[in-house]
Amino acid sequence: MHRLATVLLGCLVLSGAGFGQGPGGPASTRPAHDERFVDPPGPLTEAETRLLAEAKERITASGADPGRVLVDERFAALHPQPAFRELIRAHAVAQPLAIAGTREPGTRLRVTLTLRAADGKPIPGLLVYAYHTSAKGWYAAQAAHIRAPSGDHRHARLFGYVRSDDEGRVVLDTIRPGPYPGTELPEHIHLTAYLGEAAVGSTELLFADDPRVKEPNREGAGRAGLAPATVTREADGSQRAVAEWLLRSVARGGAVGGRGSGATVQDGRAGGEPPHGR
């Protein structure tokens, strides 16, 4: 009986030594959590629901300017929430959009992007979704990435929706994004363009003055129709980035939804998820 108890105790010790092991080794030697990731948001709380209603009222009162809500720190906690993002999308307009407020750390940046169809003509009225990291390279407030399928794409803190104007331009007022921590990937802004409900292009806006941009990056950007943006520096320390995006899947320019000359999706081609799923 004593021998049987000894054998059972030995088995328990051996099995316990392997418990919780994985690629990172025994649980006792691993961090309690991966600091690179934060969980996606849960359902709206009652307080958040009230805050969402206030945000909607604020957008309506401000003349349908979603940027005023995006840069208001009162609504910062709502940014990862799908319902809040849909609110911003529903009120997207063809005017400069503020993504980052003046208290957001980083170098101020104004992006001017012209969208052109396959025929080279500008595309007015196109919806553009943009999101990017903070100055330290994080998509979330608490970590670099959001732990979910396409988590950064769906929940990034710094984001916005804007429509192209009569000249096919979108203007974003934000900060220069930082690169992902511990990587050599270039700084970038994720962009997705929508014609109606169809995504007609998804790519990353790079910056020509970023030393991380190598020839393969430039080639990839060229294939996506969006060369790295030209960057100039202003006397006040801010920067301006200018680029043109050729959306080859859009057959022709002209006002979206117009009669006869409106833009259309060419050959059914469209872009959906962002590059690398981020």
C-alpha positions in Angstrom: 0.0 0.0 0.0 2.9 2.3 0.9 4.6 1.5 -2.4 1.4 2.2 -4.4 1.0 5.6 -2.8 4.6 6.4 -3.6 4.1 5.5 -7.3 0.9 7.6 -7.5 2.6 10.6 -5.9 5.4 10.2 -8.4 3.0 10.2 -11.3 1.3 13.4 -10.0 4.6 15.2 -9.7 5.7 14.2 -13.2 2.3 15.2 -14.7 2.4 18.5 -12.8 5.8 19.3 -14.2 4.4 19.3 -17.6 1.1 21.0 -16.8 0.7 24.3 -18.7 3.7 23.8 -20.9 3.7 25.0 -24.5 6.0 26.8 -26.9 7.0 29.2 -24.2 8.0 26.5 -21.6 6.6 25.8 -18.2 3.9 28.2 -17.0 6.0 29.3 -14.1 8.7 30.7 -16.4 6.2 32.5 -18.8 4.7 36.0 -18.3 1.1 35.9 -16.9 -0.1 37.6 -20.2 1.3 38.7 -23.5 1.8 42.4 -23.2 1.7 42.8 -27.0 -2.0 42.1 -27.1 -5.2 43.3 -25.4 -8.6 41.6 -25.7 -11.2 43.1 -28.0 -14.0 45.2 -26.4 -17.0 43.4 -24.8 -20.7 44.4 -25.1 -21.5 48.0 -24.4 -22.2 48.8 -20.8 -25.1 51.0 -19.7 -22.7 53.9 -19.3 -21.2 53.3 -22.7 -24.6 53.1 -24.3 -25.5 56.5 -22.9 -22.1 57.9 -24.1 -22.8 56.5 -27.6 -26.2 58.4 -27.6 -24.4 61.5 -26.6 -21.8 61.1 -29.3 -24.6 60.8 -31.9 -26.2 64.0 -30.6 -22.9 65.7 -30.7 -22.3 64.8 -34.3 -25.7 66.0 -35.3 -25.3 69.3 -33.4 -21.9 69.9 -35.0 -23.2 69.8 -38.5 -22.3 66.2 -39.2 -18.6 66.5 -38.4 -17.5 63.2 -36.9 -14.0 64.5 -36.4 -15.2 66.6 -33.4 -16.3 63.4 -31.7 -13.2 61.4 -32.7 -10.8 63.9 -31.0 -13.0 64.5 -27.9 -11.4 62.6 -25.1 -14.8 62.1 -23.5 -15.5 59.4 -26.1 -12.1 57.8 -26.2 -13.2 54.6 -24.5 -15.8 54.1 -27.3 -13.3 54.0 -30.1 -12.8 50.2 -30.2 -16.5 49.6 -30.1 -18.1 48.5 -33.4 -21.3 50.5 -32.7 -19.2 53.7 -32.3 -17.3 53.0 -35.5 -20.5 52.5 -37.4 -21.7 55.8 -36.1 -18.6 57.5 -37.5 -19.0 55.7 -40.8 -22.6 56.6 -41.2 -21.8 60.3 -40.8 -18.7 60.4 -43.0 -18.5 63.6 -45.1 -16.2 65.1 -47.8 -14.2 67.5 -45.7 -10.9 67.3 -43.7 -11.3 64.7 -40.9 -9.5 65.0 -37.6 -8.4 61.6 -36.3 -6.0 62.6 -33.6 -6.6 65.4 -31.1 -4.1 68.1 -30.2 -3.2 66.2 -27.0 -2.3 63.0 -28.8 1.5 62.5 -28.5 3.4 62.6 -31.8 4.3 64.8 -34.7 1.2 66.4 -36.3 0.5 65.2 -39.8 -1.9 66.2 -42.5 -2.4 63.6 -45.2 -3.8 64.6 -48.6 -4.7 61.7 -50.7 -6.2 61.8 -54.2 -8.2 58.8 -55.4 -8.2 58.0 -59.1 -10.1 55.4 -61.2 -8.5 53.1 -63.7 -8.9 55.9 -66.4 -6.9 58.3 -64.2 -9.9 60.5 -63.4 -10.6 61.5 -59.8 -13.4 59.7 -57.9 -15.6 62.0 -55.8 -17.8 60.6 -53.1 -15.8 57.5 -52.3 -15.8 56.3 -48.7 -12.3 55.8 -47.2 -11.6 54.0 -43.9 -8.2 54.9 -42.4 -6.6 53.6 -39.2 -3.0 53.6 -37.8 -0.9 53.2 -34.7 0.0 55.7 -32.1 3.4 57.4 -32.1 4.8 54.5 -30.1 3.4 51.9 -32.6 0.3 50.7 -30.7 -3.2 50.2 -32.1 -4.8 50.0 -28.7 -4.5 52.2 -25.7 -3.1 49.4 -23.6 -1.1 47.3 -26.0 0.3 47.1 -29.5 -2.4 44.9 -31.0 -5.9 43.7 -30.4 -6.3 39.9 -29.8 -9.0 39.0 -32.4 -9.3 38.1 -36.1 -8.4 41.3 -37.9 -8.4 42.9 -34.4 -6.4 46.0 -35.4 -8.6 46.5 -38.5 -11.8 46.2 -36.5 -10.8 48.0 -33.3 -7.8 50.4 -33.7 -8.1 53.4 -31.5 -6.9 56.0 -34.1 -9.3 55.6 -37.0 -11.8 57.5 -39.1 -14.1 57.4 -42.1 -14.1 60.2 -44.7 -15.5 60.7 -48.2 -13.5 62.0 -51.2 -14.4 65.5 -52.3 -15.3 66.8 -55.8 -11.6 66.5 -56.8 -11.3 62.9 -55.5 -9.3 64.1 -52.4 -9.5 63.0 -48.8 -7.7 64.9 -46.1 -6.8 63.5 -42.7 -5.5 65.5 -39.7 -3.6 63.1 -37.4 -0.2 62.3 -36.1 2.7 60.4 -37.7 2.2 56.8 -36.9 5.0 54.8 -35.2 6.4 51.5 -36.4 5.4 48.2 -34.7 7.6 47.8 -31.6 10.6 45.5 -32.1 10.2 45.3 -35.9 11.7 46.8 -39.0 8.3 47.3 -40.7 7.8 50.8 -42.2 5.4 53.4 -40.6 2.1 53.2 -42.4 -1.6 54.1 -42.4 -4.0 51.4 -43.4 -6.6 52.4 -46.0 -9.7 50.8 -47.4 -11.8 52.4 -50.1 -15.5 51.6 -50.5 -17.8 52.1 -53.5 -21.2 51.6 -52.0 -20.8 48.5 -49.8 -18.1 47.0 -51.9 -14.4 47.4 -50.9 -12.6 48.4 -54.0 -9.1 48.7 -52.6 -7.2 48.0 -49.4 -3.5 49.0 -48.9 -1.1 50.8 -46.7 0.1 54.4 -47.2 3.9 54.5 -46.6 6.1 57.6 -46.3 9.0 58.2 -48.7 11.2 59.7 -46.0 11.0 56.6 -43.8 14.3 54.7 -43.8 12.5 51.4 -43.2 10.9 51.6 -46.6 12.9 49.3 -48.8 12.6 48.4 -52.5 10.3 45.4 -51.8 8.0 47.8 -50.0 8.0 50.3 -52.9 7.3 47.5 -55.4 4.4 46.3 -53.3 3.0 49.8 -52.9 3.3 50.3 -56.7 1.3 47.1 -57.3 -1.4 48.5 -55.0 -1.4 51.7 -56.9 -0.2 53.8 -54.0 3.4 55.0 -54.1 4.9 56.2 -50.7 3.7 59.7 -49.8 5.9 62.7 -50.4 6.5 64.3 -47.0 7.3 68.0 -46.3 8.1 69.6 -43.0 6.5 72.8 -41.9 8.0 75.6 -39.8 5.9 74.7 -36.8 7.3 71.1 -36.8 4.2 69.5 -38.4 4.4 67.4 -41.5 2.4 67.1 -44.7 2.1 63.9 -46.7 0.7 63.9 -50.3 0.0 60.9 -52.4 -2.3 59.5 -55.2 -4.1 56.2 -55.1 -4.9 54.5 -58.4 -7.9 52.2 -57.8 -7.6 49.9 -60.8 -10.7 48.0 -59.7 -12.8 51.1 -60.3 -13.6 51.3 -64.0 -14.0 55.1 -64.3 -14.1 58.4 -62.4 -17.1 60.6 -62.0 -19.5 61.2 -59.2 -20.3 58.0 -57.3 -24.0 57.3 -57.8 -24.3 59.7 -60.7 -26.2 58.9 -63.9 -24.2 57.4 -66.7 -20.8 58.7 -65.7 -20.6 57.2 -62.2 -17.8 55.1 -60.9 -18.3 51.3 -61.2 -16.4 48.2 -60.0 -14.4 46.7 -62.8 -14.6 43.0 -63.4 -16.0 42.5 -60.0 -12.6 43.0 -58.4 -12.4 44.4 -54.9 -10.1 44.5 -51.9 -11.3 43.5 -48.5 -9.1 42.8 -45.5 -6.0 45.0 -44.9 -2.5 43.7 -45.8 -1.2 41.2 -43.3 -4.6 41.1 -41.5 -3.6 44.0 -39.3 
